[in-house]
Amino acid sequence: MTVIVLTNCPAGLRGFLTRWLLEISAGVFVGNPSARIRDALWNEVQQYAGQGRALLAHTTNNEQGYTFRTFDHVWNPVDHQGLTLIHRPAAGGAGSSSASSTQDRPGWSNASKRRRFGRR
């Protein structure tokens, strides 16, 4: 089984993929082409995606039973001891964390902080 997901790609690329795969939703293509055809389709997707993004997931003979490739995605697949995981960058870029977003804004009095958090 092969799944290709396109985001913000030219309509011509979507039309090209419908020759080999079935478009079950806008930009989501599924099918069962051979490995040679799958790789040729992926090369075409990478060449003609333009400003868009693409994701390819297909079955394979490994522990997970599938693998995937990305093109121009912020999330990247990373091999971790034989398992393919997704690496997502921090939401606000480098240096931001959830602890910094929960800190109180300067200028609030101690009394208002206690009242807000239910402490006496």
Secondary structure, DSSP 8 states (H G I E B T S, - for coil): -EEEEEES--HHHHHHHTTTSEEEETTEEEE---HHHHHHHHHHHHHH-TT-EEEEEEE-SSSSSEEEEEES-SSEEEEETTEEEEE---TTSTT--HHHHTS--TT--HHHHHHHHT--
